[in-house]
Amino acid sequence: MHPHPTLTERYASPEAKPEFVDRLFDKGARHYDSVVDWGFLRSGAGYRKWVQQRHGLKPGMKLLDVACGTGLVAVESAKILGSAKDITCLDPSSGMLEVAKGKLDAHFVQGRAEAMPLPDNTFDFLTMGYALRHVSDLETTFAEYRRVLKPGGKLLILEVTKPAGAISGFFFRVYFGRVYPFLSGLFTRSRDAKDMMRYYWETMDACVPPERVVEALKAVGLVQVERKGMMGLFSEYTAVKAG
């Protein structure tokens, strides 16, 4: 199951998507943190820490942060765990990884969620922050998550979800589709930053609804699958690998 239809104005086929996404984030990596910080009203760091604590991340756990980007989720994970020594950060973008490496002393791996170069039954907790739309296939990705988690291990996927209501959907479209990309380009003076955030909107707009994500999680054998909506805008997907 693809997370969204092929965006043919961006890449010609599903097979061409990974290379396009890598190039997009390599170019925009140096602007990513500042754009995300003000774009979400500087609330992101506190939420990332709070949501991981709420869903059970504790000191002593081994954590895998998939599609870690510039390390925004992993930095908050390290605060909970007490250090980054038990954190593995995985991302396909070398540009994003370079930024992340300057923030924390974790183990970094360049790779894709759909085929992770990591051993089976290794991690107690797995996170993915706002990157689910960028994978090639949901069920392939979730099967990999199940493989690398220890029995009883938990995953937490954070996403932005397009509101269903007409009025809220209108403001969502205006902000993320027009205002956010425009201001990203204006403040950074970077066309790459503007293009990156425009693509963010395009994937959010086209993304499959939450119930399809839940179906894909269940389809690979994960249990205790739940989706919690927050403020009509954010989704928290959780699941457990059966013991």
FIGUBA-11884 format. One record per residue: residue number from 1; residue in three letters; chain; x, y, z of N, C-alpha, C in turn. Coordinates in steps of 0.05 Angstrom, whole numbers, m for minus. Layout:
N
NUM;ALA;A;X;Y;Z;X;Y;Z;X;Y;Z $
...
***
This chain:
243
1;MET;A;17;m24;0;0;0;0;18;25;0 $
2;HIS;A;14;42;m20;29;67;m22;17;87;m2 $
3;PRO;A;34;104;10;23;124;29;7;146;15 $
4;HIS;A;13;149;m11;m3;168;m27;2;162;m57 $
5;PRO;A;m16;171;m74;m12;166;m103;14;178;m113 $
6;THR;A;23;168;m136;47;179;m149;43;209;m156 $
7;LEU;A;61;226;m147;59;254;m153;75;259;m178 $
8;THR;A;62;255;m201;76;255;m227;90;281;m234 $
9;GLU;A;80;303;m222;94;328;m228;121;330;m213 $
10;ARG;A;125;311;m195;150;311;m180;169;289;m189 $
11;TYR;A;158;265;m194;174;242;m203;156;225;m221 $
12;ALA;A;168;211;m239;153;197;m260;139;172;m252 $
13;SER;A;150;158;m232;139;132;m224;146;127;m195 $
14;PRO;A;132;107;m182;139;100;m154;168;93;m150 $
15;GLU;A;180;81;m170;208;73;m168;227;97;m167 $
16;ALA;A;218;119;m178;234;143;m179;231;160;m154 $
17;LYS;A;212;154;m137;207;170;m113;230;171;m94 $
18;PRO;A;243;149;m86;264;150;m66;287;169;m74 $
19;GLU;A;296;168;m99;317;186;m108;309;215;m106 $
20;PHE;A;284;220;m114;274;248;m113;273;258;m84 $
21;VAL;A;263;242;m66;260;250;m38;288;255;m26 $
22;ASP;A;307;237;m31;334;240;m21;346;266;m30 $
23;ARG;A;343;272;m55;354;297;m66;341;321;m54 $
24;LEU;A;315;320;m51;300;343;m39;310;349;m11 $
25;PHE;A;313;328;6;321;333;33;351;338;36 $
26;ASP;A;367;327;19;396;335;19;399;365;14 $
27;LYS;A;384;376;m5;386;404;m11;375;422;11 $
28;GLY;A;354;413;24;340;430;44;349;425;73 $
29;ALA;A;368;406;77;374;398;104;383;421;122 $
30;ARG;A;400;439;112;411;460;129;390;480;138 $
31;HIS;A;367;480;125;346;499;132;323;485;149 $
32;TYR;A;324;459;150;301;444;161;294;452;189 $
33;ASP;A;313;453;207;307;458;235;294;485;240 $
34;SER;A;304;506;227;293;532;231;265;534;220 $
35;VAL;A;261;522;197;234;523;184;213;508;201 $
36;VAL;A;221;485;211;202;469;228;197;483;254 $
37;ASP;A;217;495;266;215;508;292;193;530;291 $
38;TRP;A;196;549;273;176;571;274;150;562;260 $
39;GLY;A;152;544;242;128;535;228;107;522;246 $
40;PHE;A;117;509;267;99;497;287;99;512;313 $
41;LEU;A;104;538;311;102;556;334;119;548;358 $
42;ARG;A;142;537;352;162;529;372;151;510;393 $
43;SER;A;131;495;385;119;475;404;130;447;399 $
44;GLY;A;145;443;378;153;416;370;169;401;390 $
45;ALA;A;190;413;401;208;399;419;194;388;444 $
46;GLY;A;178;405;456;163;397;480;144;374;474 $
47;TYR;A;131;375;451;112;354;444;126;328;438 $
48;ARG;A;149;329;425;164;305;418;173;290;443 $
49;LYS;A;181;305;463;189;292;488;165;281;503 $
50;TRP;A;145;297;505;121;290;520;108;265;509 $
51;VAL;A;105;264;482;91;241;470;107;215;473 $
52;GLN;A;133;216;472;149;192;476;147;182;505 $
53;GLN;A;148;200;524;144;193;552;117;181;556 $
54;ARG;A;97;193;545;69;184;549;65;156;538 $
55;HIS;A;79;149;516;76;123;504;96;102;514 $
56;GLY;A;111;109;535;126;89;548;156;87;544 $
57;LEU;A;168;107;531;198;107;529;210;112;556 $
58;LYS;A;229;94;564;241;96;591;271;91;589 $
59;PRO;A;286;101;609;315;95;610;319;65;609 $
60;GLY;A;341;57;596;348;29;593;338;16;568 $
61;MET;A;320;29;554;310;18;528;329;24;505 $
62;LYS;A;329;6;486;343;11;461;324;22;440 $
63;LEU;A;330;45;429;312;60;412;322;61;383 $
64;LEU;A;304;57;364;309;62;336;292;85;326 $
65;ASP;A;304;106;316;290;129;305;292;127;274 $
66;VAL;A;271;119;261;271;115;232;264;141;219 $
67;ALA;A;278;147;196;275;172;182;280;195;202 $
68;CYS;A;303;193;215;309;211;237;312;240;228 $
69;GLY;A;318;244;202;322;272;192;345;285;206 $
70;THR;A;340;309;216;361;324;230;363;317;260 $
71;GLY;A;349;297;268;351;288;296;332;301;315 $
72;LEU;A;311;313;306;293;328;324;279;310;344 $
73;VAL;A;270;286;335;258;267;354;279;255;372 $
74;ALA;A;301;247;360;322;233;376;334;250;398 $
75;VAL;A;336;276;393;346;294;414;329;293;438 $
76;GLU;A;303;292;434;284;291;457;284;263;469 $
77;SER;A;289;243;453;291;215;464;315;213;483 $
78;ALA;A;337;226;475;361;225;492;357;237;519 $
79;LYS;A;340;258;520;334;271;546;319;251;564 $
80;ILE;A;302;234;552;287;215;568;305;192;577 $
81;LEU;A;322;182;558;339;159;563;363;166;580 $
82;GLY;A;370;191;581;393;200;597;418;204;580 $
83;SER;A;419;192;556;441;195;538;432;185;510 $
84;ALA;A;449;187;490;442;177;464;456;151;457 $
85;LYS;A;469;138;477;485;114;471;468;90;462 $
86;ASP;A;443;90;470;425;68;462;406;76;440 $
87;ILE;A;412;97;425;395;107;403;409;101;377 $
88;THR;A;394;89;358;403;86;330;385;104;313 $
89;CYS;A;398;121;297;384;139;279;388;130;251 $
90;LEU;A;367;126;236;368;116;209;354;136;190 $
91;ASP;A;367;142;168;355;160;148;369;156;121 $
92;PRO;A;355;158;99;367;155;73;383;180;63 $
93;SER;A;377;203;75;389;228;66;416;234;80 $
94;SER;A;437;234;65;463;240;77;464;269;88 $
95;GLY;A;450;287;75;449;315;84;435;318;111 $
96;MET;A;413;304;115;399;305;140;416;291;162 $
97;LEU;A;428;269;156;445;255;176;468;272;185 $
98;GLU;A;480;287;167;503;304;175;494;325;196 $
99;VAL;A;471;336;192;461;356;212;455;341;238 $
100;ALA;A;443;318;237;437;303;262;462;295;277 $
101;LYS;A;483;288;263;508;280;276;520;302;293 $
102;GLY;A;514;326;287;525;349;302;509;354;328 $
103;LYS;A;488;339;333;471;344;356;473;323;378 $
104;LEU;A;478;298;371;478;278;391;497;255;384 $
105;ASP;A;507;241;404;526;220;401;512;193;399 $
106;ALA;A;495;190;378;480;165;374;495;148;353 $
107;HIS;A;483;125;347;493;108;325;477;116;300 $
108;PHE;A;491;123;279;478;132;254;481;112;232 $
109;VAL;A;459;107;218;458;88;196;444;101;172 $
110;GLN;A;457;100;149;443;110;125;428;87;112 $
111;GLY;A;402;90;110;386;68;99;357;76;98 $
112;ARG;A;341;58;86;312;64;82;295;47;101 $
113;ALA;A;272;58;108;254;44;126;245;17;114 $
114;GLU;A;243;16;87;233;m8;74;253;m31;74 $
115;ALA;A;278;m26;78;299;m47;78;322;m38;96 $
116;MET;A;318;m41;122;337;m30;142;360;m50;146 $
117;PRO;A;385;m40;144;408;m57;149;413;m61;178 $
118;LEU;A;393;m72;192;394;m76;221;385;m104;228 $
119;PRO;A;395;m115;250;388;m143;257;360;m145;269 $
120;ASP;A;350;m170;268;323;m176;279;323;m173;309 $
121;ASN;A;299;m167;320;294;m169;349;315;m153;366 $
122;THR;A;318;m128;358;340;m112;370;330;m89;388 $
123;PHE;A;307;m77;381;299;m52;394;274;m55;411 $
124;ASP;A;274;m40;434;251;m40;452;230;m20;443 $
125;PHE;A;239;1;428;221;23;421;230;34;394 $
126;LEU;A;211;40;377;217;51;350;200;75;346 $
127;THR;A;212;97;336;198;122;330;201;129;301 $
128;MET;A;181;143;291;183;155;264;168;182;266 $
129;GLY;A;181;204;261;169;230;264;163;244;238 $
130;TYR;A;138;244;230;129;261;207;143;253;181 $
131;ALA;A;147;228;176;161;219;152;147;195;139 $
132;LEU;A;125;186;149;112;163;138;104;167;109 $
133;ARG;A;97;192;102;89;198;75;111;194;54 $
134;HIS;A;136;192;64;159;191;46;168;163;40 $
135;VAL;A;157;142;52;165;115;46;151;106;20 $
136;SER;A;161;84;9;150;74;m16;125;57;m12 $
137;ASP;A;125;42;10;103;23;14;99;19;44 $
138;LEU;A;74;22;53;68;21;82;72;m7;93 $
139;GLU;A;61;m27;81;63;m54;92;92;m64;92 $
140;THR;A;107;m58;71;135;m66;71;150;m53;94 $
141;THR;A;145;m27;98;158;m12;120;150;m24;147 $
142;PHE;A;124;m29;151;115;m38;177;125;m67;183 $
143;ALA;A;128;m83;162;140;m110;166;169;m107;175 $
144;GLU;A;183;m88;165;210;m83;175;210;m74;204 $
145;TYR;A;191;m57;211;189;m48;239;185;m72;257 $
146;ARG;A;167;m89;249;161;m113;265;186;m131;267 $
147;ARG;A;201;m133;246;225;m150;246;246;m140;266 $
148;VAL;A;251;m114;266;274;m104;283;266;m100;312 $
149;LEU;A;240;m99;318;231;m96;346;235;m122;361 $
150;LYS;A;241;m120;386;241;m143;404;212;m152;409 $
151;PRO;A;207;m177;415;181;m185;424;172;m167;447 $
152;GLY;A;148;m156;445;138;m137;465;147;m108;459 $
153;GLY;A;164;m104;439;172;m77;432;150;m61;420 $
154;LYS;A;152;m34;423;131;m16;415;141;4;393 $
155;LEU;A;123;10;375;129;32;356;110;55;360 $
156;LEU;A;121;79;353;105;104;355;111;120;330 $
157;ILE;A;90;124;314;92;140;290;77;165;293 $
158;LEU;A;90;188;288;77;214;290;72;224;262 $
159;GLU;A;49;235;257;43;246;230;25;271;232 $
160;VAL;A;26;287;212;6;309;209;m16;298;190 $
161;THR;A;m41;301;199;m63;290;184;m82;312;175 $
162;LYS;A;m89;312;150;m106;333;139;m134;331;152 $
163;PRO;A;m144;353;163;m170;353;177;m192;345;157 $
164;ALA;A;m213;332;168;m235;324;151;m256;346;147 $
165;GLY;A;m258;364;166;m278;385;164;m272;406;142 $
166;ALA;A;m293;417;131;m290;436;109;m275;461;117 $
167;ILE;A;m283;473;140;m270;498;149;m242;493;158 $
168;SER;A;m238;473;175;m210;467;184;m193;458;161 $
169;GLY;A;m205;443;142;m190;435;118;m181;459;101 $
170;PHE;A;m198;479;100;m191;503;84;m167;517;97 $
171;PHE;A;m168;522;123;m145;535;136;m120;518;135 $
172;PHE;A;m123;492;137;m100;474;135;m87;477;107 $
173;ARG;A;m104;478;87;m94;480;59;m81;507;54 $
174;VAL;A;m92;528;65;m81;555;61;m54;557;75 $
175;TYR;A;m53;548;100;m28;551;115;m5;533;104 $
176;PHE;A;m11;507;102;10;488;94;15;489;64 $
177;GLY;A;m5;495;48;m2;495;19;9;521;8 $
178;ARG;A;4;544;22;13;570;11;30;586;30 $
179;VAL;A;20;591;54;34;609;73;60;597;82 $
180;TYR;A;60;572;91;84;560;101;107;558;80 $
181;PRO;A;101;547;57;123;547;36;133;574;29 $
182;PHE;A;115;594;27;123;621;19;141;633;40 $
183;LEU;A;133;631;66;149;642;87;176;627;90 $
184;SER;A;175;601;85;200;585;87;221;596;67 $
185;GLY;A;212;601;43;229;612;23;238;641;29 $
186;LEU;A;219;657;40;225;685;46;245;687;68 $
187;PHE;A;242;672;90;259;675;113;287;663;109 $
188;THR;A;288;641;94;313;628;89;327;638;64 $
189;ARG;A;312;651;47;322;659;21;333;635;5 $
190;SER;A;319;613;9;327;588;m4;303;576;m20 $
191;ARG;A;307;573;m45;286;559;m61;284;530;m53 $
192;ASP;A;306;518;m44;305;490;m35;288;487;m11 $
193;ALA;A;289;506;8;272;505;32;243;508;25 $
194;LYS;A;237;526;7;209;530;m2;199;506;m16 $
195;ASP;A;215;494;m33;207;470;m48;202;446;m29 $
196;MET;A;219;444;m9;216;422;10;190;424;25 $
197;MET;A;183;448;34;158;451;49;133;450;31 $
198;ARG;A;137;457;6;115;454;m13;109;424;m17 $
199;TYR;A;130;409;m19;127;380;m22;114;368;3 $
200;TYR;A;121;378;26;108;369;51;78;372;48 $
201;TRP;A;69;395;39;40;399;36;28;380;15 $
202;GLU;A;41;376;m7;31;358;m28;27;330;m18 $
203;THR;A;46;320;m1;43;293;9;22;291;31 $
204;MET;A;20;312;47;m1;312;68;m29;313;55 $
205;ASP;A;m31;328;34;m57;330;20;m65;304;7 $
206;ALA;A;m46;289;m4;m51;265;m18;m50;239;m1 $
207;CYS;A;m42;242;24;m37;218;40;m63;202;46 $
208;VAL;A;m60;176;48;m82;159;54;m93;166;82 $
209;PRO;A;m119;161;87;m131;168;113;m120;150;135 $
210;PRO;A;m123;159;160;m112;143;183;m121;114;184 $
211;GLU;A;m146;109;176;m156;81;178;m140;62;159 $
212;ARG;A;m129;73;137;m113;56;120;m86;50;132 $
213;VAL;A;m75;69;147;m50;65;161;m53;44;182 $
214;VAL;A;m75;45;197;m82;26;218;m85;m2;205 $
215;GLU;A;m98;m4;183;m101;m30;169;m74;m42;161 $
216;ALA;A;m56;m25;152;m30;m34;143;m13;m44;167 $
217;LEU;A;m16;m31;190;m2;m40;214;m12;m67;223 $
218;LYS;A;m38;m71;222;m50;m96;230;m43;m118;210 $
219;ALA;A;m41;m111;185;m36;m131;164;m10;m146;166 $
220;VAL;A;10;m133;179;37;m146;181;39;m161;208 $
221;GLY;A;18;m162;223;19;m178;248;24;m163;273 $
222;LEU;A;26;m137;272;29;m121;296;3;m121;312 $
223;VAL;A;5;m119;338;m19;m120;355;m22;m94;371 $
224;GLN;A;m44;m92;385;m50;m68;401;m47;m42;384 $
225;VAL;A;m57;m44;360;m54;m22;341;m75;m1;348 $
226;GLU;A;m66;24;351;m84;46;357;m75;71;342 $
227;ARG;A;m94;88;338;m89;115;327;m102;135;345 $
228;LYS;A;m87;154;355;m98;176;372;m95;202;357 $
229;GLY;A;m117;216;354;m116;243;341;m111;264;362 $
230;MET;A;m96;284;354;m90;307;372;m96;333;358 $
231;MET;A;m114;348;371;m121;375;361;m131;376;333 $
232;GLY;A;m142;353;324;m153;352;297;m132;354;275 $
233;LEU;A;m107;352;282;m85;357;263;m64;336;263 $
234;PHE;A;m58;325;287;m36;306;289;m47;278;294 $
235;SER;A;m31;258;285;m38;230;290;m15;217;305 $
236;GLU;A;m22;201;325;m3;184;339;m11;155;334 $
237;TYR;A;5;141;319;0;112;314;18;96;332 $
238;THR;A;6;76;346;22;59;363;15;30;356 $
239;ALA;A;35;12;361;30;m16;357;52;m31;372 $
240;VAL;A;48;m57;377;67;m73;392;72;m99;377 $
241;LYS;A;97;m108;379;104;m134;368;97;m155;389 $
242;ALA;A;81;m175;381;72;m195;400;96;m209;413 $
243;GLY;A;93;m215;439;115;m228;454;116;m258;448 $
***
